[in-house]
Amino acid sequence: MRPPLPFQLPRSLPKVTATRSYATRLPQRPPYRAPDPFESTPDAARQELTEDVTFIHHPPPSAPTPFSYTTAPSSPLLREASPAAARLPPPMRAGKPEPPRVDRETLLKIRELRRVDPDKWTRNAVAKAFNVTTGFVFRTAALRPRDRKKKLEVRDAEHDSFRSRWGEKKRMLREIRQKRREFW
């Protein structure tokens, strides 16, 4: 083994390397401060109303024209709209035709069907049969409270049967969400 040179460190000392652990920062200019337009205009008339309120009037940059007054009969603001501006392009697609109005007899029939067999005559089935919206059926032929309660119980039982097939992770995540909603 060769002897170490006089400018070398002995090998028994640990090797130390220095690295910079921060980013250098670019110099930033201070934000631009625009001069106050009220203070920098020499021809503005200032009048102190109270100690906190100052009225500042800027004269117009040019002399007024007859078109600049809205009360003048020649003002473009008072003229009638030109017929060219009134014409609009054709609609891109035709709107939906409004469904025909439901007469009293049809309304009574809808209510009767919903009352007799709500399982067969659901909102969607009645809406398709009578060409009305489901919202209209809901507002005019709502289920009786006890029938609605039965339907909700059937729906909840069906949902519970699906939930029973869930895995542990999905069930746990749902319980966490429900717990979080309690604190809303």
Secondary structure, 3 states (H helix, E strand, C coil): CCCCCCCCCCCCCCCCCCCCCCCCCCCCCCCCCCCCHHHHCCCCEEEECCCCCEEEECCCCCCCCHHHCCCCCCCCCCCCCCHHHHCCCCCCCCCCCCCCCCCHHHHHHHHHHHHHCCCCCCHHHHHHHHCCCHHHHHHHCCCCHHHHHHHHHHHHHHHHHHHCCCCHHHHHHHHHHHHHHHCC
